[in-house]
């Protein structure tokens, strides 16, 4: 039970902070039908994810009025006992006009270590209309001289301790942090960091080795195959680690993420042996910090079974692995250890891995069903390890997992807190002693995961547990290491490391103002939720339904279209931010005009709200096998309704998909071309709507022109669709077809 002291703190306009922490938010009903419960708190933020007792910390919040009427609002900040405002001016009330946002700030201070939630309430006429919570952790005070990160002092361990490392946190990929903004308890001590910074690598090295972790296993992504190596997400190694001051203190290795078929694997054996392997030997294996055991580089492969198709059969994989080992011997090594990822107990799968010539099996993580308790999560993992050993098919290197949640909070969600995690480590340590002494599994342990912030498995210091997980590793594997002090960047006057993300938030805030402009065209039909005509100029596509659902142009441009301008789809798209209006449940219609000169498009999407992690929700319209396709899934990727003929090319085509709660219908040029039974509501989600592509920067983009996209909260009748296709738009909107 937490005790609360209500503090009413006045707020003022906010400049951008350094390291920003987002909060959990909730909208509440206003009681005013005109407002439709659209007062919202976004980005309830702290300037540091981990703070020190005795030092003030800045906070911020934005309040948005998404309704169609002005609102008089009162803001109240509730602080837990032990946390006080650095100043306590009177409560703030203000009028917020329809569609407007107000940025707010204040400062708080804790005099002793603390972990608790702050709560922000927005009310009108005595009724709470929006609220948000923000977890904050204050660590004990320290006093050290300012300067660069002190040289790491590795904690000695009896075996090698490695941690899987997820290098997705690049400066130009701010969308990767979206899930962490929903879960501020996960925010790392480095904030929304840009991993390219060598100083970030030095902090990671210091925190890792001083707690007994001696190597990282970086996820390694190939961007294309059949040509000289190009990478995705390579900056954590090439820009940060390789330019860091303390790179010799930490070993590293690779896990080849060959999951994306056609781009992340190999085209053939020649591609593997002439492009990929020489690159690995030159750039990594020869590096003095690359992990080598018995003078053999250690290589992890995420989907070794995919190499069967890439190389044309199991025998070819065996031969290729043998050639890789020989190439490493020719380069001066004693060979090559090749480990394959598998997180199950299927004996046939393990036998296949054995036939391929893999040296060991390992798990990147352990998936445990039905939201287990910590005790069951521990017991299940240990059972996996014991049963794998009992099968005696392929030797294993042990992995222990701290938790899991999908990128969109899907699937089984669980976490083992630090105290219980320490018990898991002790059990795993004991289990390793039972493995044959000559095996790698008796000499190393893998930890899942250093920094999978989006998937909910992470050990690096963060808001909720501070250094708790790392301290557990140190206590179990380096019990004689003695006392130590965990430093934060602010202790040394360093950081912040989130300047690119801070700039993104400023851009997002300014963009939000543009996207929320209310514009209309006359004669909007009943049930219209959104209408994107692409007829304006600039970086936004306004919503002409009057509902303020504007979208941002991402790597896309306008060209002459069906009416006015159209969106040219060549890889870019328009991204409409999530809004409850985008989730009609009882029924819907998507209609648009398209023109393409490319026949036979496969898996390209025109309008999409079905995304990885939520593939049983939303809706989409696109092209499969060259034919128009409409989907309203009930289970993962289900209910694709495909037209009978290919999408016509060289001219404008009207497409419409309707759903009435019972049946899906697909229309091409106003004519019904398919019906599918699908009883039940549309499953809502909290994802953006993408116009012109599956999502931003994705290869499954439509190729052609897109114009006059409209979304309705009902199924249009066949007569209405036919009339729209014949007229080019609905009667009374003042538009004429070309």
Phi, psi and omega in degrees: 000129179259139177264140186240140170243116183282124175240126179262111190245130177288147184239155181224173182296139190257126163278166183295137175274177173281260180283126189245138181239125182266162186243164170284132183234158178212137172269147177237156181292141180270339187084351179255110183304328182294329181278333175053039174055046186245027167273130188222142171259126176236151176050056167288110199234151167242148183285344176222139180284325172239127183243171177250138173301140180091353179245128178296149179231134177280143176238162179207159174203154171241135176247129184240136173258100181269006181275183181259007180229156174293157180220138172265118190240152174235133182250130179232128176255121177260121180252138178289160176303137182099349178239132183227157176285140177295333170214155186230070175288174185291166179299148184253132171234146181201160174264132179241117183289160181303131178081358184267165177228151177230128178264138189227157179207160173194178182229143180227165184210140172245137181268353180215161178306143189201142165225119181196175181259140166264149180231136179242127181239136174242128183228159173217136181053036177080003181244132178291126182247346176197150177207160180211154176234150182221114175284142177222142176238129174248119179272164178302150180292148173225158177225109180225155178297147176289152179154195182282167180303125178299152180302131180297146176243094186300138173275126184282136181232153182287339177228167176286130176246119178245156177230131172298140185234125184256102189266058184261004197256057182273156186300326184267014177235060182297336181296341179295338182271002185302315182294328181287330174295331174283338184233073184296343176295342181271349193300129184291162179299337178274003181074202176279067194286156170262115190290348182293342186286122178302332178294326175299316179298322179294321175297315180298318178299313182298310182296323182290302189291331180285352175246012173099359178274120188256348177207153173254145172252098183283129168298129185239123188245122172274140184268338180201160181232164182081015181205172176308151192295129166236146187237155162250147175056038180270000188290332181299326177273304193284323181265327184263292186301312185290347177246012182273155183291326189250030184297335180284351181277343186231132173277159176217158174212180185241145161246110181291110179274081185264032187282326183282100185295140179090344180231324189259354181260225177228150180283327181189183181297321180299319178299318180294313189271339182255335179253302190287304185298315177301324177297313180300315181297313183292312188275331189238300189302324180281349181293135183299339181265358178291140183290120175231130177242128185058035183061028175241125171302147180252121182238128177256140178236128186287314181233074182299330181294337178292339179291341178298315177288318182301321187256356173088031175133160182298317182300324179291327176293315178303313181297320180294318178298319178298319179292325176296316179296320179293321178299324177291323176295320178297334180274002176104002177266170179274001182143208183208128171273127179240120182246138180248140182278134172200136184235044182215188185233021179285112183299325180296321179294317179296323177295321177298317178300321178296317180297328181291343179095018176291147180278323184212159168253149176212163176248135171290320178203169176246123175268127183235127191283162166063041172047064189291156169290162176305320181298317180289325178297322177292311183298320181294318178298315180296326177294319175305313184296315182293318181291323176300318179292322181293328178296329174055040179261308181224130180297154185240154164250127191284135169241140171239137185254144180267334183175188179191142160204149179291167181297341177237031180061036178259164176077194179286127184243127182203161178209139173258112180297163186305319182296313178290326177299323177300321177295319176301317179299320180294320178294319179294320178300317178293319180299320182300328180293344180272352182279152180305133187301331183280351184275153174303324183299339177272354186242356180208157176226140180251137180251133177249109008211156179295316192205043173276068186299320183289327182265003172077023172228118191198145180241335182301155183301137184206178189299308191295311187246005179056233178265018188301316181292318180294322177297325177296317178299316181296317181295323183282316189255348177222057186295340182259014185288342178084178183290155177207165178242126176274118182265153174244157179307319183296334179298329184256003184074025181256166181081185358285167183247018186242026182304315178301321180288325176299318177295323176298319180295321176296315177300317181298319180294316179293321179296322180301322178296319180291316185292335185271007175299136179266116178228150181219161167237151185291152172076028180301130183289162180299137176085003181291124179260320182210145181215114182244109186259344178063028186263356179270179175250165177098190190274008183234154171246109185286158179260113184274009174279348184089004184263006173065031181261052179292158180233162180260134173285126177242108178054039182227160178220165179261147175221167176304137188232200179297315176221114184071236181257158175233164175270124176276121184259103178225028182125335176271182180194177169253131179251116177263117182302152179306140175204145180306330180297337181283359181242062172295139185249324185284328181186167180196163170220136167245127175222151182194171173246135180226155175216128181220144174255007183249108178283164172069027178297143184232120177058050173244145192235134185265312176227124187218133170222026175246107188232159181308135182094341178220046188279006171252015183232167172080207185196161176196160180225129183195210183226125175234129180058031180083354186250145174304145184217141180231131181229134168228089191287151169249325172237176186306118175061022184274169171059060169266117177259116186248141180292166182277339184231162180295155174296123178301146179245161175079005179207167177284137181232135176267127178240142176212135172239130181236152177215128185248016183094347179233318184225146170263142177226142179238129181241139174235120184054040175083358183251136179296127183231013177171144178224140178218132175288136176201075181290139178123161183287162169289132179280124181285163170212180181244037185258159174292164171258132182248130180247115178105351182198167173301312172196176181299140176059038182242146183287342182272054180260148174295147176246108182152204180247147181228134182212155172050059177278130179226141178239132181239158177264021179210164175275117174296149177284164178300322180294320179295317180296316180298320180294319178297317181293325182284324185267342183093341176191183181280151181302141174089357181273356174077019181245148180236145180288157174261000000 
